Amino acid sequence: MNETEDLKKFNKKIITPLIVLSATAFIALFTYFKHYPVGEWLLIVLCSLVVFVAISLLFEKMIMRFMDVNNEKALALKAEEEKLLEEENPEEETLEGQEETDSESMEVRDILE
């Protein structure tokens, strides 16, 4: 679950700047090459920056919600699979649990001897 949170943080950090910079750069270049006066050009670029920040934040929230829903589904499926495995093989799991505790108590010098 830690990997999922790291992935969310990475996506959250990159979504908003990517949308804002690319869209605003497109608007800025388009208005520059159409030879808008500097005052109007600056006003258009700043307004487009604000609009695209709002759009990108909305888009970011939608993606994060989608990832949360998918994560919840994956956890529910995993829990259901574990429950089915417990119902099928309850004796094997108790044996595996005992083997794990035996192997954890073994030390390095026990292996070397």
Rosetta silent file (secondary structure, phi, psi, omega in degrees, C-alpha in Angstrom):
SEQUENCE: MNETEDLKKFNKKIITPLIVLSATAFIALFTYFKHYPVGEWLLIVLCSLVVFVAISLLFEKMIMRFMDVNNEKALALKAEEEKLLEEENPEEETLEGQEETDSESMEVRDILE
SCORE:     score description
SCORE:     0.000 S_00000001
   1 L     0.000  -25.168  177.443    0.000    0.000    0.000 S_00000001
   2 H   -65.206  -36.707  178.887    2.990    2.260    0.488 S_00000001
   3 H   -64.083  -38.331  179.080    3.821    1.924   -3.222 S_00000001
   4 H   -64.740  -41.541  178.124    0.337    3.137   -4.125 S_00000001
   5 H   -65.591  -38.310  176.410    0.715    6.202   -1.930 S_00000001
   6 H   -63.795  -40.253  178.486    4.090    6.954   -3.519 S_00000001
   7 H   -64.302  -40.743  177.970    2.513    6.624   -6.953 S_00000001
   8 H   -61.984  -45.334 -179.300   -0.289    8.996   -5.962 S_00000001
   9 H   -61.191  -42.016  179.616    2.186   11.575   -4.690 S_00000001
  10 H   -63.232  -48.231 -179.731    4.170   11.371   -7.931 S_00000001
  11 H   -63.301  -39.623 -178.350    1.080   11.722  -10.096 S_00000001
  12 H   -66.522  -34.009 -179.155   -0.261   14.550   -7.993 S_00000001
  13 H   -72.383  -27.198 -171.791    2.977   16.465   -8.291 S_00000001
  14 H  -103.131  -21.383 -174.426    3.140   16.229  -12.067 S_00000001
  15 H   -65.611  -54.415 -175.047   -0.472   16.507  -13.299 S_00000001
  16 H   -62.081  -50.845 -179.880   -1.193   20.136  -12.491 S_00000001
  17 H   -62.825  -35.753 -179.246    2.070   21.681  -13.752 S_00000001
  18 H   -63.709  -47.437 -179.888    1.994   19.617  -16.934 S_00000001
  19 H   -66.057  -47.314 -176.279   -1.517   20.724  -17.889 S_00000001
  20 H   -63.620  -47.744 -177.388   -1.022   24.347  -16.862 S_00000001
  21 H   -66.843  -43.490 -177.911    2.336   24.823  -18.570 S_00000001
  22 H   -67.637  -44.735 -178.599    1.438   23.100  -21.808 S_00000001
  23 H   -68.965  -42.431  179.742   -1.937   24.811  -22.236 S_00000001
  24 H   -67.716  -37.389  177.045   -0.695   28.251  -21.220 S_00000001
  25 H   -63.258  -40.179  177.912    2.338   27.921  -23.469 S_00000001
  26 H   -62.590  -47.027  179.127    0.064   27.090  -26.388 S_00000001
  27 H   -62.538  -42.730 -178.338   -2.161   30.114  -25.672 S_00000001
  28 H   -63.965  -44.748  179.411    0.859   32.383  -25.212 S_00000001
  29 H   -66.717  -40.879 -179.965    2.478   31.305  -28.490 S_00000001
  30 H   -61.620  -48.132 -179.254   -0.792   31.534  -30.398 S_00000001
  31 H   -69.682  -30.486  177.897   -1.529   35.065  -29.183 S_00000001
  32 H   -67.107  -44.608 -178.118    2.098   36.127  -29.717 S_00000001
  33 H   -75.836  -16.509  172.862    2.125   35.018  -33.335 S_00000001
  34 L   -84.961    2.435  175.302   -1.255   36.703  -33.948 S_00000001
  35 L    59.927   48.130  173.099    0.533   39.965  -32.938 S_00000001
  36 L   -71.040  149.514  174.465   -1.693   40.945  -30.022 S_00000001
  37 L   -62.272  152.537 -173.048   -0.626   44.115  -28.199 S_00000001
  38 H   -58.713  -41.775 -179.872    1.557   43.416  -25.173 S_00000001
  39 H   -62.360  -47.150  178.291   -1.066   44.516  -22.619 S_00000001
  40 H   -66.648  -39.958 -179.665   -3.775   42.308  -24.117 S_00000001
  41 H   -59.621  -46.124 -179.723   -1.299   39.448  -24.595 S_00000001
  42 H   -65.105  -41.730  178.326   -0.287   39.543  -20.939 S_00000001
  43 H   -63.080  -43.091  178.899   -3.919   39.725  -19.776 S_00000001
  44 H   -63.561  -44.043 -179.025   -4.886   36.739  -21.986 S_00000001
  45 H   -65.172  -43.904  179.627   -1.934   34.672  -20.767 S_00000001
  46 H   -65.915  -41.596  177.447   -2.633   35.417  -17.091 S_00000001
  47 H   -65.128  -41.235  178.683   -6.368   34.661  -17.458 S_00000001
  48 H   -66.167  -33.182  176.911   -5.605   31.430  -19.299 S_00000001
  49 H   -62.015  -45.779  179.672   -3.170   30.512  -16.528 S_00000001
  50 H   -64.556  -44.363 -179.688   -5.892   30.906  -13.894 S_00000001
  51 H   -62.233  -44.603 -178.016   -8.431   28.978  -15.973 S_00000001
  52 H   -73.196  -26.125  172.611   -6.048   26.099  -16.634 S_00000001
  53 H   -65.281  -44.351  178.818   -5.016   25.896  -12.971 S_00000001
  54 H   -63.269  -44.579  179.572   -8.678   25.431  -12.056 S_00000001
  55 H   -63.129  -43.236 -177.219   -9.184   22.840  -14.816 S_00000001
  56 H   -68.978  -34.354  176.474   -6.041   20.925  -13.881 S_00000001
  57 H   -66.287  -39.414  175.923   -6.982   20.824  -10.179 S_00000001
  58 H   -63.762  -45.007  178.615  -10.396   19.413  -11.114 S_00000001
  59 H   -62.173  -40.705  178.512   -8.761   16.893  -13.412 S_00000001
  60 H   -62.517  -43.498  178.309   -6.292   15.953  -10.675 S_00000001
  61 H   -62.886  -39.218  178.611   -9.108   15.338   -8.183 S_00000001
  62 H   -63.428  -43.403 -179.792  -10.892   13.135  -10.713 S_00000001
  63 H   -66.403  -43.119  179.760   -7.762   11.043  -11.298 S_00000001
  64 H   -63.823  -39.357  177.864   -7.044   10.690   -7.573 S_00000001
  65 H   -65.233  -41.115  177.769  -10.639    9.602   -6.916 S_00000001
  66 H   -61.476  -42.348  179.331  -10.380    7.074   -9.750 S_00000001
  67 H   -66.856  -37.761  177.430   -7.139    5.702   -8.272 S_00000001
  68 H   -63.413  -43.534  179.445   -8.741    5.476   -4.798 S_00000001
  69 H   -63.589  -43.657  178.437  -11.698    3.532   -6.180 S_00000001
  70 H   -64.456  -38.065  178.607   -9.384    1.148   -8.042 S_00000001
  71 H   -65.463  -42.163  178.006   -7.254    0.679   -4.926 S_00000001
  72 H   -62.993  -40.610  177.782  -10.339   -0.117   -2.838 S_00000001
  73 H   -63.475  -42.812 -179.902  -11.473   -2.662   -5.434 S_00000001
  74 H   -64.168  -41.588  178.438   -8.042   -4.292   -5.484 S_00000001
  75 H   -65.912  -38.080  178.510   -7.963   -4.514   -1.672 S_00000001
  76 H   -66.238  -41.521  177.629  -11.473   -5.993   -1.614 S_00000001
  77 H   -64.318  -41.606  179.517  -10.515   -8.610   -4.212 S_00000001
  78 H   -64.101  -42.512  178.380   -7.355   -9.477   -2.309 S_00000001
  79 H   -64.108  -38.831  178.710   -9.283   -9.836    0.946 S_00000001
  80 H   -66.243  -40.948  177.745  -11.854  -12.034   -0.786 S_00000001
  81 H   -63.776  -42.910  178.898   -9.117  -14.258   -2.262 S_00000001
  82 H   -63.734  -38.529  178.946   -7.462  -14.617    1.142 S_00000001
  83 H   -65.152  -41.777  178.032  -10.797  -15.494    2.708 S_00000001
  84 H   -64.712  -39.966  178.139  -11.416  -18.168    0.067 S_00000001
  85 H   -65.551  -38.048  177.986   -7.938  -19.596    0.606 S_00000001
  86 H   -64.271  -40.074 -179.841   -8.529  -19.729    4.362 S_00000001
  87 H   -67.985  -35.504 -178.673  -11.780  -21.592    3.853 S_00000001
  88 H   -75.525  -43.585 -172.968  -10.169  -24.110    1.492 S_00000001
  89 L  -130.594   67.645 -179.541   -6.979  -24.809    3.432 S_00000001
  90 H   -71.357  -29.244 -178.378   -7.229  -23.806    7.105 S_00000001
  91 H   -73.536  -38.569 -178.523   -4.844  -26.587    8.203 S_00000001
  92 H   -65.428  -36.590 -179.713   -2.080  -25.653    5.754 S_00000001
  93 H   -67.117  -36.669  178.028   -2.022  -22.057    6.940 S_00000001
  94 H   -67.712  -36.846  176.901   -1.515  -23.069   10.546 S_00000001
  95 H   -66.907  -41.803  178.748    1.387  -25.282    9.475 S_00000001
  96 H   -63.130  -39.433  178.569    2.894  -22.485    7.396 S_00000001
  97 H   -62.523  -38.438  178.551    2.604  -20.114   10.354 S_00000001
  98 H   -69.372  -40.167  179.103    4.480  -22.574   12.568 S_00000001
  99 H   -63.409  -39.237  179.819    7.219  -23.039    9.946 S_00000001
 100 H   -64.314  -40.646  179.716    7.684  -19.285    9.667 S_00000001
 101 H   -68.558  -34.720  176.561    8.157  -18.883   13.403 S_00000001
 102 H   -66.118  -42.110 -178.043   10.678  -21.754   13.412 S_00000001
 103 H   -72.577  -29.098  178.680   12.677  -20.219   10.565 S_00000001
 104 H   -70.689  -29.733 -178.694   12.609  -16.764   12.153 S_00000001
 105 H   -79.536  -13.195 -179.775   14.165  -18.055   15.327 S_00000001
 106 L   -73.043  136.976 -179.269   17.078  -19.581   13.394 S_00000001
 107 L  -106.351  172.156 -177.403   20.213  -17.503   13.555 S_00000001
 108 H   -64.718  -40.525 -178.026   23.131  -17.164   11.155 S_00000001
 109 H   -67.953  -26.270  174.877   25.479  -19.242   13.263 S_00000001
 110 H   -65.808  -35.507  179.897   22.921  -22.068   13.273 S_00000001
 111 H   -72.481  -39.669 -176.239   23.127  -22.138    9.482 S_00000001
 112 H   -71.465  -25.949 -177.214   26.933  -22.047    9.426 S_00000001
 113 L   -78.683    0.000    0.000   27.296  -24.933   11.894 S_00000001
